[in-house]
Amino acid sequence: ITISSRAELRSRSMSSLGPPPKAERRDVRSKRMSMYSLVVRVLALYMRLVQALLSLSVVKGLLARLEPIARAAVSRIWLVEYALSSLKWGHSSCVKSVAVIGDHVYTGCWDFLIKKWDARTGACVLTFVGHKQDIIGIAVSGNSLFSCGDNCRLWDAGTGEELARFGTGTYYCAVANRTHVFAAKANGGIEMYQYADPDGTIAANGVVITPVQIFAGHDAGVMDFELRGDLLISASIDLTARAWSISTGELVQTFRGHREALRCCCLWRDSLFTGSLDRTIRQWSLASGECVGVVESHDQAVRALITIDESLFSASSDRKITEWELPSASDGETLKEVRTLVGHTDGVFSLCEGNGSLYSGSSDCTCKRWSLQLGAVTQEYCSRKPPELLAVVSELLLRAPLREALPLLTWVQPLRRAVGLWKDVLAAADGGEHERLE
């Protein structure tokens, strides 16, 4: 076969494989548009059907009955957890810990979630998802947020990004300074991890297993910390509170006297206050370790303590928050009850001060902000009812599945368009070569 005959054969084959006519390409595009139009109609019909069902009074009643089940499933089912991670929805269990950074309130809950709230409006603006165990304690330092549950985790408080994990096993509570975090293990050990450089730059990332230092001495888990300079105070289930030197790791003082497990502690001047399941608040001398005062404060366990100005606030399982006038000197003068703040419908587990207000977390699934001047609730951070459950169901049935599908849909169309353009380019190139050969 001569070169000219080969060129002729190639020219004929290329002419048979030339670009499709414009009318055929228009038909293909029309079919694609019809398909996408059908998908949009189906989704719109599905959305109207969901809205119609949710508007029926019978369905509303049924959903109200199913609400406890929905709440229990929040952190046990991945899809529910995913859907609620971006939903403006409240906690479904006991709010065990509260912290404040600037204009935002952070709550840690037994539903495995941490939520960030707008302190002014009470709106939930972010949910931190990741823990697979009850969140017992949270702590803040600067813009860093620490949470304790299945290990101790470090989060960016602004974005909700998980930055690092410390240790393995169950942790009860944590406290942090500028460079180190102190985390309490369930077995009583206190582990110190470095999470930032001296200039405050976050250095920890990934999983950090080895602590810088371990404070050993407690026989059971620590439930609360207080930090003042080089002094670390721990209150434990083993009926004792202890004072530690951070620089040396040595035990400085042990405070014994409570009849049942300790749940909280706070420092004031040269005194330490502790609260216990034995329903008492005890005042201790930091220097001698002696108990200088005891108050039978509540009808049930004392869960949280905090000092604000010249007042001590105590929270209890009896649903009350009590304000006490602090003694003028640490000589054993008895605490004087000032008033009782009533508003929670179940036990109060945590207290926090921020921006001149008192914040409380309760097993009634809410966090409340109290005016110290009025002694009244000025904001509540919780679920919004009655639209709450309807919004959740709508999220699960419509928005969550669409969020899973839309990324795929948004990639399919450009991919198909790119493939089509590539085919057109190849066809045009083949057509141009065919013309040159002729």
C-alpha positions in Angstrom: 0.0 0.0 0.0 1.4 3.3 -1.0 1.7 6.4 1.2 -1.1 8.2 -0.8 -3.4 5.2 -0.4 -2.8 5.1 3.4 -3.6 8.8 3.6 -6.8 8.2 1.6 -7.9 5.4 3.9 -7.2 7.5 6.9 -9.1 10.4 5.4 -12.1 8.2 4.8 -12.0 6.8 8.4 -11.7 10.3 9.9 -14.6 11.6 7.8 -16.8 8.7 9.2 -15.8 9.6 12.8 -16.3 13.3 12.3 -18.1 15.6 14.9 -21.8 14.9 15.4 -24.2 17.3 13.8 -25.3 20.4 15.9 -28.9 19.1 16.0 -27.8 15.9 17.6 -25.8 17.8 20.3 -28.8 20.0 21.0 -30.9 16.9 21.5 -28.4 15.5 24.0 -28.4 18.8 26.0 -32.1 18.9 25.9 -32.3 15.4 27.4 -29.9 16.4 30.1 -31.9 19.5 31.0 -35.1 17.4 31.1 -33.4 15.0 33.5 -32.3 17.8 35.8 -35.7 19.4 35.6 -37.3 16.1 36.6 -34.9 15.8 39.6 -35.8 19.4 40.7 -39.6 18.6 40.4 -39.2 15.4 42.4 -37.3 17.2 45.2 -39.8 20.1 45.3 -42.7 17.6 45.5 -40.9 15.8 48.3 -40.4 19.0 50.2 -44.1 20.0 49.9 -45.1 16.5 51.1 -42.9 16.8 54.1 -44.2 20.2 54.9 -47.8 19.0 54.5 -47.2 16.1 56.8 -45.6 18.3 59.5 -48.5 20.7 59.4 -51.0 18.0 60.4 -52.1 18.1 64.0 -52.0 14.3 64.2 -48.4 14.3 63.1 -47.5 17.1 65.6 -49.0 15.0 68.4 -47.2 11.9 67.3 -43.9 13.8 67.1 -44.4 15.2 70.6 -44.8 11.7 71.9 -41.6 10.6 70.0 -39.6 13.5 71.3 -37.8 11.6 74.1 -36.8 8.9 71.6 -35.5 11.6 69.2 -33.5 13.2 71.9 -32.0 9.9 73.0 -30.9 9.2 69.4 -29.2 12.6 69.0 -25.6 11.3 69.6 -26.2 7.6 69.1 -27.0 7.6 65.4 -24.5 9.1 63.0 -27.0 10.7 60.7 -28.8 12.4 63.5 -25.5 13.6 65.0 -24.5 15.0 61.5 -27.9 16.7 61.0 -27.9 18.4 64.4 -24.3 19.5 64.1 -25.5 22.6 62.2 -28.9 22.9 63.6 -29.9 25.7 66.0 -31.1 23.1 68.6 -30.6 22.8 72.3 -29.2 20.0 74.4 -31.0 16.8 75.0 -29.6 15.9 78.4 -27.9 17.4 81.5 -25.8 20.5 80.9 -22.8 19.5 83.0 -20.4 22.4 82.4 -20.5 26.0 81.3 -17.8 28.5 80.1 -17.8 32.0 78.7 -15.5 33.5 76.1 -16.3 37.1 75.1 -19.8 37.3 73.8 -20.4 33.5 73.5 -21.4 30.9 76.0 -20.2 27.3 75.7 -22.0 24.3 77.2 -20.9 20.7 77.6 -23.6 18.1 77.9 -24.2 14.4 78.6 -25.6 14.2 75.0 -21.9 14.1 73.8 -22.2 17.6 72.3 -20.7 21.0 73.0 -22.7 24.0 71.9 -21.7 27.6 71.3 -24.4 30.2 72.0 -24.7 33.9 71.3 -24.8 35.3 74.8 -27.1 38.2 73.9 -29.7 36.5 71.7 -29.6 33.0 73.1 -29.2 31.5 69.7 -27.1 28.4 69.1 -24.5 29.3 66.6 -22.2 26.2 66.5 -22.1 22.6 67.7 -18.9 20.7 68.4 -19.3 17.1 67.4 -16.8 14.3 68.0 -17.0 13.0 71.5 -18.4 9.5 71.9 -19.0 9.7 75.7 -20.7 12.1 78.1 -19.0 15.4 78.3 -18.4 16.0 82.0 -16.2 19.1 82.0 -15.1 22.0 79.8 -12.5 24.7 80.4 -11.3 27.7 78.5 -8.0 29.6 78.1 -7.9 32.5 75.7 -9.6 31.3 72.5 -8.9 27.7 73.3 -11.7 25.3 74.5 -11.0 22.0 76.3 -13.5 19.3 76.8 -13.4 16.1 78.9 -15.1 12.8 78.1 -13.4 10.1 76.1 -10.0 11.7 76.4 -9.4 15.5 76.7 -9.8 17.5 73.5 -8.6 20.9 72.4 -10.9 22.9 70.1 -10.7 26.2 68.4 -13.5 28.1 70.2 -14.2 30.3 67.2 -14.4 27.7 64.4 -15.2 24.5 66.3 -12.2 22.8 64.7 -10.7 20.0 66.8 -6.9 20.8 67.2 -5.6 18.0 69.4 -6.5 15.1 71.8 -4.7 14.4 75.0 -4.4 11.0 76.8 -6.6 7.9 76.6 -9.5 6.8 78.6 -12.2 8.7 80.5 -11.5 12.2 81.8 -13.7 14.2 84.2 -12.5 17.8 84.2 -9.7 20.1 83.1 -8.2 23.5 83.8 -5.7 25.4 81.7 -3.3 28.3 81.8 -1.5 29.9 78.9 0.7 27.0 78.0 -0.5 23.8 79.8 -3.7 21.9 80.4 -4.4 19.8 83.5 -6.7 16.9 82.9 -8.2 14.6 85.5 -8.5 10.9 84.7 -11.2 8.7 86.2 -8.6 6.7 88.2 -7.6 9.8 90.1 -4.4 10.8 88.2 -3.9 14.4 87.1 -2.0 14.7 83.8 -0.3 17.9 82.6 0.1 18.4 78.9 1.7 21.3 77.0 -0.6 22.6 74.3 1.0 26.0 73.5 4.3 27.7 73.3 5.3 30.4 75.8 4.1 33.1 73.4 0.6 31.5 73.3 1.0 29.8 69.9 -0.9 26.5 69.7 1.7 23.7 69.4 -0.3 20.6 70.1 -1.8 18.6 67.2 -3.0 15.1 66.6 -3.1 12.7 69.5 -0.8 13.5 72.4 -0.3 10.4 74.7 2.6 11.3 77.0 2.0 13.9 79.6 4.7 16.4 80.7 3.9 15.6 84.4 1.6 13.5 86.4 0.2 14.5 89.9 -0.4 11.2 91.7 -2.2 10.9 95.1 -5.9 10.8 94.7 -7.6 7.4 95.0 -10.5 8.3 92.7 -11.4 10.8 90.0 -11.1 14.6 90.4 -14.3 16.4 89.7 -13.1 20.1 89.9 -10.0 22.2 89.7 -8.9 25.6 90.8 -5.8 27.3 89.4 -3.9 30.2 91.0 -0.4 30.9 89.8 1.8 27.9 90.8 -1.0 26.4 92.9 -3.3 23.7 91.6 -6.3 22.7 93.7 -8.2 19.4 93.1 -11.5 18.2 94.6 -12.0 14.4 94.4 -14.5 11.6 94.8 -12.1 10.1 97.4 -13.5 12.7 100.0 -10.4 14.9 99.9 -9.2 18.1 98.3 -5.5 18.6 97.6 -3.2 21.5 96.8 -0.2 20.9 94.4 2.8 22.8 93.4 2.8 22.9 89.6 6.6 23.7 89.3 7.7 20.8 91.5 4.7 18.4 91.2 4.7 18.0 94.9 1.7 17.7 97.2 1.5 20.8 99.3 -1.7 20.3 101.4 -4.5 17.8 101.9 -8.0 18.8 103.1 -10.0 16.1 104.9 -13.4 16.3 106.6 -16.2 15.7 104.1 -18.3 12.6 104.7 -19.1 12.0 101.0 -17.5 12.6 97.6 -16.4 16.2 96.7 -17.9 17.8 93.6 -16.5 21.3 93.5 -14.1 23.8 94.9 -13.1 27.5 94.6 -10.5 29.8 96.0 -11.1 33.1 97.8 -8.2 35.0 99.3 -6.3 32.6 101.6 -9.3 30.2 101.9 -10.6 27.2 100.0 -14.3 26.4 99.7 -15.4 22.9 98.8 -18.8 21.4 98.1 -19.8 17.8 98.6 -22.5 15.2 98.2 -22.9 15.4 102.0 -24.8 18.7 101.3 -22.3 20.9 103.1 -19.9 23.7 102.1 -16.6 23.7 104.0 -14.1 26.5 104.3 -10.5 25.6 104.7 -7.3 27.5 105.6 -4.9 27.1 102.7 -1.9 27.5 105.0 -2.8 25.0 107.6 -5.3 22.7 105.8 -7.7 23.0 108.8 -11.5 23.3 108.3 -12.5 26.7 109.7 -16.2 26.6 108.8 -19.0 24.3 107.8 -22.5 25.3 106.4 -25.4 22.9 105.9 -26.2 24.7 102.8 -28.7 22.7 100.6 -31.3 20.0 100.8 -29.3 17.9 98.3 -25.7 17.6 97.0 -23.7 20.7 96.4 -22.6 20.5 92.7 -20.8 23.9 92.0 -19.2 26.8 93.7 -18.0 30.2 92.4 -17.0 33.5 94.0 -18.0 36.8 92.4 -16.8 40.0 94.2 -17.7 39.5 97.8 -20.2 36.7 97.3 -20.1 32.9 97.1 -22.6 31.2 94.9 -23.5 27.5 95.4 -25.5 25.3 93.1 -27.3 22.1 94.1 -29.3 19.1 93.0 -32.2 20.7 94.9 -32.6 23.0 91.8 -31.5 26.1 93.7 -28.6 28.5 93.5 -27.8 30.2 96.8 -25.8 33.4 97.2 -23.7 33.7 100.4 -22.0 36.7 101.9 -18.3 35.9 102.3 -16.7 36.5 105.7 -14.5 39.5 106.2 -11.7 37.3 107.4 -10.8 33.6 107.1 -11.2 33.0 110.9 -14.1 30.7 110.7 -16.9 33.3 110.5 -20.0 31.6 109.2 -21.3 32.2 105.7 -24.5 34.3 105.7 -27.2 33.4 103.2 -28.2 36.4 101.1 -30.8 35.1 98.7 -31.8 32.1 96.6 -32.1 32.1 92.9 -34.9 29.9 91.6 -35.6 29.1 88.0 -34.3 25.7 87.0 -36.7 22.8 87.0 -34.0 20.2 87.9 -30.7 20.0 89.6 -28.0 22.6 88.9 -24.6 21.2 88.0 -22.4 24.1 86.9 -21.8 27.8 87.5 -19.7 30.3 85.6 -19.2 34.1 85.6 -18.9 36.2 82.5 -19.5 39.8 81.5 -20.9 40.7 84.9 -23.5 37.9 84.9 -23.9 34.5 86.4 -24.4 31.4 84.1 -25.8 28.1 85.3 -26.1 24.7 83.7 -28.7 22.2 84.7 -30.1 18.7 84.2 -33.2 20.3 82.9 -31.2 20.6 79.6 -30.9 24.4 79.8 -28.3 27.0 80.6 -29.5 30.3 82.1 -28.0 33.7 82.5 -28.8 35.6 85.7 -28.7 39.3 86.5 -26.7 39.7 89.7 -28.6 42.9 90.4 -32.1 41.6 89.9 -31.5 38.0 90.9 -33.6 36.9 87.9 -33.1 35.0 84.6 -32.3 37.4 81.7 -31.6 34.8 79.0 -32.0 31.1 78.4 -29.9 28.9 76.2 -32.0 25.8 75.3 -34.3 24.2 72.8 -36.9 26.4 71.2 -40.4 25.0 71.3 -42.8 24.2 69.7 -41.1 24.5 66.3 -38.0 22.7 67.7 -39.0 19.1 66.9 -40.6 20.0 63.6 -37.3 21.6 62.6 -35.4 18.5 63.6 -37.7 16.2 61.6 -37.5 18.5 58.6 -33.7 18.5 58.9 -33.5 14.7 59.1 -36.0 14.0 56.3 -35.0 16.8 53.9 -32.0 19.0 54.5 -29.6 16.4 55.8 -30.1 13.9 52.9 -29.9 16.8 50.5 -26.6 18.0 52.0 -25.3 14.5 51.3 -26.6 14.4 47.8 -26.0 18.0 46.6 -22.2 17.8 46.6 -22.4 14.9 44.2 -25.0 16.6 42.1 -22.9 19.8 41.9 -19.9 17.8 40.8 -21.8 15.6 38.2 -23.0 18.4 36.0 -19.6 20.2 35.6 -18.0 16.9 35.1 -20.4 16.0 32.4 -20.0 19.4 30.8 -16.2 19.1 30.9 -16.4 15.6 29.3 -18.7 17.0 26.6 -16.4 19.9 25.9 -13.4 17.6 25.7 -15.2 15.4 23.2 -16.2 18.5 21.2 -12.5 19.6 21.2 -11.4 16.1 20.1 -14.0 16.0 17.4 -13.0 19.5 16.2 -9.4 18.5 16.2 -10.1 15.4 14.2 -12.2 17.4 11.8 -9.4 19.9 11.3 -6.9 17.1 10.6 -9.4 15.6 8.1 -9.6 18.9 6.2 -5.8 19.2 6.2 -5.4 15.7 4.8 -7.8 16.4 2.1 
